[in-house]
């Protein structure tokens, strides 16, 4: 498995040392979270940015700076460190093109994210995801879909079937746009309420379903967040369950 770490300071020059520290600590993939609201900007900002909110603006210069930093870390560590950013929301094709130009390895690219979470016109969303995925296919970029994000809002038991449907739709649209199975980072997460009876067995069953349905896809399996409390002992146990299911 690849270990996926997030940086989200809002300042690309603060993100870089965090990303390099994460790589030295064992991270295989660095994801630079976008500034709140960028998915609703109908243009791509330019230049290096230092003023994002809960994330850093996705720009070509920020992509270039982080890729150069992680190239340096890769050389230092003797292993390749991958870079992820976002193509979801508005400007999906533009983001995909910039990612290809600046040698990103993964992009968040869900076929329905804009419709479900950002109230973006569905026709535009389906056109944009198609074009952006064609670009990702040509560039050899792995896409990450948004089911893990979906699970932070939907109930992971009551809506479990809708998560699987989302994965199937994302797979269909990805294949239709020319992506291969090795490029399908379909999302899933450990988000069942631990107070539910047999919650661990339900998590294991849903994770196994995803793996059996998509045997050749590099699933993006995310840890528990929604049901974490201030109890560090309980949280440590939940994370342990997450690791066990992942194995």
C-alpha positions as CSV (number, residue, x, y, z in Angstrom):
1,X,0.0,0.0,0.0
2,X,0.9,3.6,-0.6
3,X,0.6,6.0,2.4
4,X,-1.2,9.2,1.5
5,X,-0.6,12.3,3.5
6,X,-2.3,15.7,3.2
7,X,-0.9,19.2,3.5
8,X,-3.3,22.1,3.8
9,X,-1.7,25.3,5.2
10,X,-3.0,27.7,2.6
11,X,0.6,28.9,1.9
12,X,2.6,26.9,-0.8
13,X,5.8,27.9,0.9
14,X,4.6,26.3,4.2
15,X,3.1,23.3,2.4
16,X,6.5,22.4,0.9
17,X,8.5,21.8,4.2
18,X,5.4,19.9,5.6
19,X,5.3,17.7,2.5
20,X,9.0,17.0,2.6
21,X,8.8,16.2,6.3
22,X,5.9,13.8,5.6
23,X,8.0,12.1,2.8
24,X,10.9,11.6,5.2
25,X,8.5,10.1,7.7
26,X,7.4,7.5,5.1
27,X,4.6,9.1,3.0
28,X,4.4,7.8,-0.5
29,X,1.8,10.3,-1.8
30,X,1.4,14.0,-0.9
31,X,-2.0,15.5,-1.5
32,X,-2.2,19.3,-1.5
33,X,-5.7,20.2,-0.4
34,X,-7.3,23.1,-2.3
35,X,-8.4,26.3,-0.7
36,X,-12.1,26.3,0.4
37,X,-14.3,27.4,-2.5
38,X,-11.8,26.9,-5.3
39,X,-14.1,24.2,-6.8
40,X,-16.6,27.0,-7.5
41,X,-14.1,29.3,-9.2
42,X,-14.7,29.3,-13.0
43,X,-11.1,30.2,-13.7
44,X,-7.7,29.0,-12.5
45,X,-5.7,31.5,-10.4
46,X,-2.1,32.2,-11.4
47,X,1.2,32.2,-9.6
48,X,2.5,31.1,-6.3
49,X,-0.2,31.7,-3.6
50,X,0.1,32.2,0.2
51,X,-3.5,33.1,1.2
52,X,-5.6,30.0,0.9
53,X,-8.3,29.0,3.4
54,X,-8.1,25.4,4.9
55,X,-6.0,24.6,1.8
56,X,-3.8,26.1,-0.9
57,X,-5.0,27.4,-4.3
58,X,-4.3,25.0,-7.1
59,X,-2.2,26.9,-9.7
60,X,0.3,25.8,-12.3
61,X,3.1,27.6,-10.4
62,X,2.1,25.9,-7.1
63,X,2.1,22.5,-9.0
64,X,5.6,23.2,-10.3
65,X,7.0,24.3,-6.9
66,X,5.6,21.2,-5.1
67,X,6.7,18.8,-7.8
68,X,10.3,20.3,-7.8
69,X,10.4,19.9,-4.0
70,X,9.2,16.3,-4.1
71,X,11.6,15.5,-6.8
72,X,14.4,16.8,-4.5
73,X,12.9,14.6,-1.7
74,X,12.7,11.6,-4.0
75,X,16.4,12.0,-4.8
76,X,17.3,12.4,-1.1
77,X,15.2,9.3,-0.1
78,X,16.0,7.0,-3.0
79,X,12.3,6.4,-3.8
80,X,9.7,8.3,-5.8
81,X,7.3,10.5,-3.9
82,X,4.0,11.1,-5.7
83,X,2.0,14.3,-5.9
84,X,-1.8,14.7,-5.9
85,X,-4.1,17.7,-6.4
86,X,-7.7,18.4,-7.5
87,X,-9.6,18.5,-10.8
88,X,-13.1,18.3,-9.2
89,X,-15.6,21.1,-9.4
90,X,-15.4,23.8,-12.1
91,X,-12.3,23.9,-14.4
92,X,-11.8,20.1,-14.5
93,X,-10.2,20.0,-18.0
94,X,-8.0,23.0,-17.2
95,X,-6.8,21.4,-14.0
96,X,-6.2,18.1,-15.8
97,X,-4.1,19.8,-18.4
98,X,-2.0,21.7,-15.8
99,X,-1.4,18.4,-13.9
100,X,-0.2,16.7,-17.0
101,X,2.1,19.6,-17.8
102,X,3.6,19.7,-14.3
103,X,4.0,15.9,-13.9
104,X,1.4,15.2,-11.1
105,X,0.7,11.6,-10.4
106,X,-2.9,11.7,-9.2
107,X,-5.8,14.0,-9.4
108,X,-9.1,14.0,-7.4
109,X,-11.6,13.5,-10.2
110,X,-15.1,12.3,-9.4
111,X,-17.7,12.1,-12.1
112,X,-20.5,13.5,-9.9
113,X,-18.8,15.5,-7.2
114,X,-19.9,18.9,-8.8
115,X,-23.5,17.8,-8.9
116,X,-23.7,16.1,-5.5
117,X,-21.7,18.5,-3.4
118,X,-21.3,21.8,-5.2
119,X,-24.7,22.3,-7.0
120,X,-22.9,22.6,-10.4
121,X,-24.9,22.1,-13.6
122,X,-25.1,18.3,-14.2
123,X,-24.6,18.6,-18.0
124,X,-21.4,20.7,-17.5
125,X,-20.2,18.3,-14.8
126,X,-20.5,15.2,-17.0
127,X,-18.9,17.0,-20.0
128,X,-16.0,18.3,-17.9
129,X,-15.3,15.0,-16.2
130,X,-15.3,13.3,-19.6
131,X,-12.8,15.7,-21.1
132,X,-10.6,15.9,-18.0
133,X,-10.4,12.1,-17.8
134,X,-9.4,11.9,-21.4
135,X,-6.5,14.2,-20.5
136,X,-5.6,12.1,-17.4
137,X,-5.7,8.9,-19.4
138,X,-3.2,10.4,-21.9
139,X,-1.0,11.8,-19.1
140,X,-0.9,8.5,-17.2
141,X,-2.4,10.1,-14.1
142,X,-4.3,8.1,-11.5
143,X,-7.7,9.6,-10.6
144,X,-9.1,9.5,-7.1
145,X,-12.9,9.4,-6.9
146,X,-15.0,10.9,-4.1
147,X,-16.7,8.1,-2.3
148,X,-14.6,8.6,0.9
149,X,-15.9,12.2,0.8
150,X,-19.4,11.0,0.2
151,X,-19.2,8.8,3.3
152,X,-18.5,11.7,5.6
153,X,-22.0,13.1,4.8
154,X,-24.0,9.9,4.0
155,X,-24.7,7.3,6.7
156,X,-22.2,4.5,6.0
157,X,-24.7,1.8,6.7
158,X,-28.0,3.1,5.4
159,X,-26.4,4.5,2.3
160,X,-23.8,1.8,1.7
161,X,-25.5,0.6,-1.5
162,X,-25.3,4.2,-2.9
163,X,-21.5,4.3,-2.3
164,X,-21.1,1.1,-4.3
165,X,-23.3,2.5,-7.1
166,X,-21.1,5.6,-7.1
167,X,-18.0,3.4,-7.5
168,X,-19.6,1.5,-10.4
169,X,-20.6,4.8,-12.1
170,X,-17.2,6.3,-11.7
171,X,-15.7,3.1,-13.1
172,X,-18.0,3.2,-16.1
173,X,-17.4,6.8,-16.9
174,X,-13.6,6.3,-16.4
175,X,-13.4,3.4,-18.8
176,X,-15.6,5.3,-21.3
177,X,-13.0,8.2,-21.2
178,X,-10.1,5.8,-21.8
179,X,-8.7,5.3,-18.3
180,X,-7.2,1.9,-17.5
181,X,-8.0,-0.1,-14.3
182,X,-4.6,0.8,-12.8
183,X,-5.7,4.5,-13.0
184,X,-8.9,4.0,-11.0
185,X,-8.3,5.2,-7.4
186,X,-11.9,4.5,-6.4
187,X,-12.8,5.9,-3.0
188,X,-13.8,4.1,0.2
189,X,-13.6,5.0,3.9
190,X,-13.9,3.4,7.4
191,X,-16.9,5.6,8.5
192,X,-19.5,3.3,10.1
193,X,-20.6,4.5,13.5
194,X,-18.6,2.2,16.0
195,X,-21.7,2.1,18.2
196,X,-23.6,0.1,15.6
197,X,-23.7,-3.6,16.5
198,X,-21.1,-5.6,14.5
199,X,-19.7,-2.4,13.1
200,X,-16.2,-3.9,12.5
201,X,-17.7,-6.9,10.5
202,X,-19.8,-4.5,8.4
203,X,-16.7,-2.4,7.6
204,X,-14.8,-5.5,6.6
205,X,-17.7,-6.7,4.4
206,X,-18.0,-3.4,2.6
207,X,-14.3,-3.1,2.1
208,X,-14.1,-6.7,0.7
209,X,-17.1,-6.0,-1.6
210,X,-15.1,-3.0,-3.0
211,X,-12.0,-5.1,-3.5
212,X,-13.9,-8.0,-5.2
213,X,-15.8,-5.6,-7.5
214,X,-12.6,-3.8,-8.6
215,X,-9.7,-6.3,-8.2
216,X,-7.3,-4.3,-10.4
217,X,-8.1,-0.8,-9.1
218,X,-5.8,1.0,-6.5
219,X,-8.6,1.7,-4.1
220,X,-8.2,4.9,-2.0
221,X,-9.0,3.7,1.5
222,X,-9.4,6.5,4.0
223,X,-9.3,6.4,7.8
224,X,-12.2,7.2,10.2
225,X,-13.0,10.9,10.8
226,X,-16.7,11.4,11.3
227,X,-17.0,9.3,14.5
228,X,-13.7,10.4,16.1
229,X,-14.1,12.0,19.5
230,X,-11.6,13.6,21.9
231,X,-11.0,10.1,23.4
232,X,-7.5,9.3,22.1
233,X,-7.7,5.6,23.4
234,X,-10.9,5.0,21.5
235,X,-9.5,6.8,18.4
236,X,-6.3,4.7,18.5
237,X,-8.4,1.6,18.6
238,X,-10.6,2.8,15.6
239,X,-7.4,3.5,13.6
240,X,-6.2,0.0,14.5
241,X,-9.4,-1.5,13.1
242,X,-9.0,0.7,10.0
243,X,-5.4,-0.7,9.5
244,X,-6.6,-4.3,10.1
245,X,-9.4,-4.0,7.5
246,X,-6.9,-2.4,5.1
247,X,-4.5,-5.3,5.5
